[in-house]
Amino acid sequence: MKDTEKAAAAKPARVRNRRGEGGRLREDIVAAAMELLDEKGDERAITLRSVARRVGIAAPSIYPHFPDQPAIMFAVVEREFARLTDDLRAATDGAGDDPRRRLYALCNAYLEYARLHPERYRTMFGGLWIPNLDESSLTEQDMATLGTETLQLIIDALADCVGAGLTTSTDVPADAVALWLGLHGLAHQRAVSPSFPWPKDISDRVITALSRLDGG
């Protein structure tokens, strides 16, 4: 890339934050990383240097907020899980009081998120960013927290179906994990095999079978 093109790709130098506005810079860093992921479709494009250039700051200015690149990626993924969780809540809230409808609405909203945001979804569930924990600032506990709220929504929706006598599940947490794995597998295969002749009701089949619903 020519120097003039590099200059065009970078934002102008950022105005220094006033005292107490450091949180805004942190948000700008995460937003810049998400923009790069959407544009490039590859988390390898997210480096301390590329993010700093996008924000309009010097790379060392990132360190008070993120000690390394995996910490930035963790913040990106954490934010996307929060967005997914909000989408799922909105879907269930809009589905009325029937537990079966709420469960189907949640599951279909999950699949829709994966369809609309394939690169973000792939990054959330693995991708190339997963760090060697011995060589990054992230801990095993950090990684274990990702997606817990999303899974809890699935558990709660399935538990409501149990309470209504709509499913034969006797181990809701385990069956919720199985349901999530089914949704995840379907989302992934749809993304990598778009030409496959998917049955029109494949998502309903997955949800019904793995939720142990009575099929009514």
C-alpha positions in Angstrom: 0.0 0.0 0.0 1.3 3.4 -0.9 2.0 6.0 1.8 -1.0 8.1 0.6 -3.3 5.1 0.8 -2.1 4.3 4.3 -2.8 7.9 5.3 -6.3 7.7 3.9 -7.0 4.4 5.8 -5.9 5.9 9.1 -8.1 8.3 11.0 -6.8 11.8 11.9 -4.9 12.1 15.2 -7.4 11.7 18.0 -8.1 14.7 20.3 -6.7 13.8 23.7 -9.3 12.8 26.3 -10.0 15.1 29.2 -9.4 13.8 32.7 -11.9 11.1 33.5 -12.7 10.2 29.8 -10.4 7.2 29.6 -13.4 5.0 29.4 -14.4 6.6 26.1 -11.0 5.7 24.6 -11.5 2.1 25.7 -14.9 2.1 23.9 -13.3 3.6 20.8 -10.6 0.9 20.7 -13.2 -1.9 20.9 -15.3 -0.2 18.2 -12.3 0.1 15.9 -11.5 -3.6 16.4 -15.0 -4.5 15.5 -14.9 -2.3 12.4 -11.7 -4.1 11.3 -13.3 -7.5 11.8 -16.3 -6.6 9.8 -14.3 -5.1 7.0 -11.5 -7.7 6.7 -13.5 -10.7 7.8 -10.4 -12.0 9.6 -9.4 -11.4 13.2 -5.7 -11.5 12.2 -6.3 -8.0 10.8 -6.8 -6.8 14.4 -3.4 -5.8 15.7 -2.4 -3.2 18.2 -1.0 -1.2 15.4 -4.0 -1.4 13.1 -6.4 -0.6 15.9 -4.4 2.4 17.0 -4.2 3.6 13.4 -8.0 3.3 13.1 -8.6 5.2 16.3 -6.0 7.8 15.5 -3.7 7.2 18.5 -0.2 5.9 19.1 -0.1 2.2 19.7 1.3 2.6 23.3 -1.8 4.6 24.2 -3.7 1.2 24.1 -1.7 -0.4 26.9 -3.5 1.4 29.8 -6.7 -0.1 28.6 -5.6 -3.4 27.0 -2.3 -5.1 27.8 -2.2 -7.1 24.6 -4.1 -8.0 21.4 -6.0 -11.0 23.0 -7.4 -8.6 25.6 -8.9 -6.5 22.8 -10.3 -9.5 21.1 -11.8 -10.7 24.3 -13.6 -7.4 24.7 -14.9 -7.6 21.1 -16.2 -11.2 21.7 -17.7 -10.2 25.1 -19.6 -7.3 23.5 -20.9 -9.6 20.8 -22.2 -12.1 23.3 -24.0 -9.3 25.1 -25.5 -8.3 21.8 -26.6 -11.8 21.0 -28.1 -12.1 24.5 -30.1 -8.9 24.0 -31.4 -10.3 20.7 -32.5 -13.5 22.3 -34.2 -11.7 25.1 -36.0 -9.4 22.7 -37.2 -12.5 20.7 -38.6 -14.3 23.7 -40.2 -11.1 25.1 -42.0 -10.7 21.7 -43.2 -14.3 21.6 -45.9 -14.0 24.2 -46.4 -16.3 27.2 -46.4 -19.7 25.5 -43.2 -21.5 26.6 -43.0 -23.5 23.3 -43.3 -20.3 21.2 -40.7 -18.6 23.4 -38.2 -21.4 23.0 -38.6 -21.5 19.2 -38.3 -17.7 19.0 -35.1 -17.8 21.0 -33.6 -20.6 18.9 -34.5 -19.0 15.6 -33.1 -15.6 16.8 -29.9 -17.4 17.6 -29.7 -18.8 14.1 -30.6 -15.5 12.6 -27.8 -13.7 14.5 -25.3 -16.3 13.1 -26.7 -15.8 9.6 -26.5 -12.0 9.7 -23.1 -11.8 11.4 -21.1 -14.7 10.1 -17.6 -13.3 10.8 -18.5 -12.1 14.3 -20.2 -15.4 15.0 -17.2 -17.4 13.9 -14.9 -15.3 16.0 -17.1 -15.6 19.1 -16.9 -19.4 19.0 -13.2 -19.9 18.4 -11.5 -18.6 15.4 -7.8 -17.7 15.2 -7.9 -15.3 18.1 -8.0 -17.9 20.9 -4.8 -17.2 22.8 -2.2 -19.4 24.5 -3.2 -18.5 28.1 0.4 -18.9 29.2 1.4 -16.1 26.8 -1.4 -13.6 27.2 -3.1 -11.5 29.9 -6.3 -13.6 29.7 -7.1 -16.3 32.2 -9.0 -19.6 32.0 -11.7 -17.9 34.1 -12.0 -15.1 31.6 -12.6 -17.6 28.8 -15.0 -19.6 30.8 -17.3 -16.6 31.3 -17.9 -16.1 27.6 -21.4 -17.1 26.5 -22.7 -18.0 30.0 -25.6 -15.6 29.8 -26.6 -16.8 26.4 -26.6 -20.4 27.6 -28.6 -19.5 30.7 -31.4 -18.1 28.5 -31.6 -21.4 26.7 -31.7 -23.2 30.0 -34.4 -21.0 31.3 -36.5 -21.3 28.2 -36.3 -25.1 28.2 -37.0 -25.1 32.0 -40.2 -23.2 31.3 -41.2 -25.9 28.8 -40.6 -28.6 31.4 -42.8 -26.7 33.8 -45.6 -26.6 31.2 -45.3 -30.3 30.6 -44.2 -29.8 27.0 -40.9 -31.7 27.1 -39.7 -35.0 28.5 -36.3 -33.5 29.5 -35.1 -34.7 32.9 -31.8 -32.9 32.8 -32.5 -29.3 31.6 -28.9 -28.0 31.8 -27.5 -31.0 29.8 -30.3 -30.9 27.3 -29.8 -27.1 26.9 -26.2 -27.7 26.1 -27.2 -30.4 23.5 -29.7 -27.9 22.0 -27.0 -25.2 21.8 -24.7 -27.6 20.1 -27.4 -28.5 17.6 -28.0 -24.8 16.8 -24.3 -24.1 16.6 -23.8 -27.0 14.3 -26.6 -26.0 12.0 -25.5 -22.3 12.0 -21.9 -23.4 11.1 -23.0 -25.8 8.3 -25.4 -23.4 6.8 -22.5 -20.9 6.6 -20.0 -23.3 5.0 -22.5 -25.3 2.9 -24.9 -22.7 1.5 -25.6 -24.8 -1.6 -26.7 -27.9 0.4 -30.4 -28.6 -0.1 -31.4 -27.9 3.5 -34.9 -29.0 4.4 -37.2 -26.0 5.0 -38.0 -27.2 8.5 -34.5 -28.3 9.5 -34.3 -25.7 12.3 -37.7 -26.9 13.7 -36.5 -30.5 13.5 -33.3 -29.7 15.4 -35.1 -27.7 18.1 -37.9 -30.2 18.6 -35.6 -33.2 18.8 -32.9 -31.8 21.1 -35.4 -30.0 23.3 -37.3 -33.3 23.7 -40.5 -31.5 22.9 -43.7 -33.6 22.5 -44.0 -32.4 18.9 -47.5 -30.9 19.3 
